[in-house]
Amino acid sequence: MQVRCAFYGLANQAGKTELLIEEECLRVGERLQYNGELYVILSVCTEGDRFHANVALESSRRAPLAGQRQVVWSDGVRRPSWGRRGERGQGEGERRTEELREQLLQAEERLQALLAEREEYAERLEKLIQQLESLHE
């Protein structure tokens, strides 16, 4: 099912850009193409039926994690694909990486909530300015 999502971080775009996207493609690590550029989703936040996502240019991201490979699906979207479960060891470094990744995801969710709140306040402010302007006419 396609949903409307506010994307933040698209090149040459100030603020958010709303796009329609398949809901199952709104996952951290998913790749998507917009205006000829390849982006990776850094975080996804939902508030009721509203979706928000932070993205970054794929070229500005570091190389995929060890053991991760890219898969291009029939819809043209690149998605990371881990091999069989046993292919990744759980050494101390990898556990720490997972802990840091979880902290990053929590910080990204908080950022999404703050960005959504800022957007709501901006909309309210715009309505108030319009009301003031109509009073002065």
WOPE-V834514 format. One record per residue. N is the residue number from 0. RES is the residue in one letter. PSI is psi in radians with two decimals (NA if undefined). NEAR is the number of other C-alpha atoms within 8 Angstrom. Layout:
BEGIN
n->N res->RES psi->PSI near->NEAR
n->N res->RES psi->PSI near->NEAR
END
This chain:
BEGIN
n->0 res->M psi->2.34 near->5
n->1 res->Q psi->2.45 near->7
n->2 res->V psi->2.75 near->9
n->3 res->R psi->2.26 near->10
n->4 res->C psi->2.40 near->12
n->5 res->A psi->2.02 near->11
n->6 res->F psi->2.38 near->13
n->7 res->Y psi->2.37 near->11
n->8 res->G psi->0.11 near->10
n->9 res->L psi->2.44 near->11
n->10 res->A psi->2.46 near->5
n->11 res->N psi->0.41 near->4
n->12 res->Q psi->2.24 near->8
n->13 res->A psi->2.28 near->4
n->14 res->G psi->-2.43 near->6
n->15 res->K psi->2.74 near->9
n->16 res->T psi->2.12 near->9
n->17 res->E psi->2.27 near->8
n->18 res->L psi->2.72 near->8
n->19 res->L psi->2.37 near->8
n->20 res->I psi->2.63 near->10
n->21 res->E psi->2.31 near->9
n->22 res->E psi->-0.66 near->8
n->23 res->E psi->-0.24 near->6
n->24 res->C psi->-0.13 near->7
n->25 res->L psi->1.27 near->11
n->26 res->R psi->2.55 near->9
n->27 res->V psi->2.31 near->9
n->28 res->G psi->-0.25 near->9
n->29 res->E psi->2.59 near->13
n->30 res->R psi->2.52 near->12
n->31 res->L psi->2.72 near->10
n->32 res->Q psi->2.34 near->9
n->33 res->Y psi->2.21 near->7
n->34 res->N psi->0.75 near->4
n->35 res->G psi->0.03 near->5
n->36 res->E psi->2.52 near->7
n->37 res->L psi->2.22 near->11
n->38 res->Y psi->2.73 near->13
n->39 res->V psi->2.43 near->13
n->40 res->I psi->2.13 near->16
n->41 res->L psi->-0.62 near->11
n->42 res->S psi->2.71 near->13
n->43 res->V psi->2.37 near->15
n->44 res->C psi->2.43 near->10
n->45 res->T psi->2.47 near->8
n->46 res->E psi->1.74 near->6
n->47 res->G psi->-2.08 near->4
n->48 res->D psi->0.21 near->5
n->49 res->R psi->2.36 near->8
n->50 res->F psi->2.48 near->12
n->51 res->H psi->2.49 near->13
n->52 res->A psi->2.39 near->15
n->53 res->N psi->2.35 near->13
n->54 res->V psi->2.82 near->13
n->55 res->A psi->2.64 near->12
n->56 res->L psi->2.35 near->12
n->57 res->E psi->-0.64 near->9
n->58 res->S psi->-0.37 near->6
n->59 res->S psi->-0.12 near->6
n->60 res->R psi->2.73 near->7
n->61 res->R psi->2.98 near->5
n->62 res->A psi->2.72 near->4
n->63 res->P psi->2.66 near->6
n->64 res->L psi->2.71 near->5
n->65 res->A psi->2.34 near->4
n->66 res->G psi->-0.15 near->8
n->67 res->Q psi->2.36 near->10
n->68 res->R psi->2.76 near->8
n->69 res->Q psi->2.43 near->8
n->70 res->V psi->2.27 near->8
n->71 res->V psi->2.06 near->9
n->72 res->W psi->2.96 near->8
n->73 res->S psi->-0.42 near->5
n->74 res->D psi->0.01 near->5
n->75 res->G psi->-0.07 near->6
n->76 res->V psi->2.31 near->11
n->77 res->R psi->2.34 near->11
n->78 res->R psi->2.51 near->11
n->79 res->P psi->2.61 near->10
n->80 res->S psi->2.10 near->8
n->81 res->W psi->2.58 near->8
n->82 res->G psi->-2.82 near->7
n->83 res->R psi->2.66 near->5
n->84 res->R psi->-0.72 near->6
n->85 res->G psi->-0.15 near->5
n->86 res->E psi->-0.34 near->7
n->87 res->R psi->2.18 near->6
n->88 res->G psi->2.86 near->6
n->89 res->Q psi->1.00 near->7
n->90 res->G psi->2.99 near->6
n->91 res->E psi->-0.72 near->6
n->92 res->G psi->-0.70 near->7
n->93 res->E psi->-0.65 near->9
n->94 res->R psi->-0.73 near->9
n->95 res->R psi->-0.68 near->8
n->96 res->T psi->-0.75 near->8
n->97 res->E psi->-0.71 near->8
n->98 res->E psi->-0.80 near->8
n->99 res->L psi->-0.66 near->8
n->100 res->R psi->-0.72 near->8
n->101 res->E psi->-0.75 near->8
n->102 res->Q psi->-0.71 near->8
n->103 res->L psi->-0.76 near->8
n->104 res->L psi->-0.70 near->9
n->105 res->Q psi->-0.73 near->8
n->106 res->A psi->-0.69 near->8
n->107 res->E psi->-0.70 near->12
n->108 res->E psi->-0.73 near->11
n->109 res->R psi->-0.73 near->8
n->110 res->L psi->-0.75 near->8
n->111 res->Q psi->-0.76 near->14
n->112 res->A psi->-0.74 near->9
n->113 res->L psi->-0.69 near->8
n->114 res->L psi->-0.70 near->8
n->115 res->A psi->-0.72 near->9
n->116 res->E psi->-0.74 near->8
n->117 res->R psi->-0.71 near->8
n->118 res->E psi->-0.74 near->8
n->119 res->E psi->-0.77 near->8
n->120 res->Y psi->-0.65 near->8
n->121 res->A psi->-0.70 near->8
n->122 res->E psi->-0.75 near->8
n->123 res->R psi->-0.78 near->8
n->124 res->L psi->-0.73 near->8
n->125 res->E psi->-0.74 near->8
n->126 res->K psi->-0.72 near->8
n->127 res->L psi->-0.70 near->8
n->128 res->I psi->-0.74 near->8
n->129 res->Q psi->-0.69 near->8
n->130 res->Q psi->-0.75 near->8
n->131 res->L psi->-0.74 near->8
n->132 res->E psi->-0.66 near->8
n->133 res->S psi->-0.53 near->7
n->134 res->L psi->-0.60 near->6
n->135 res->H psi->-0.22 near->5
n->136 res->E psi->NA near->4
END
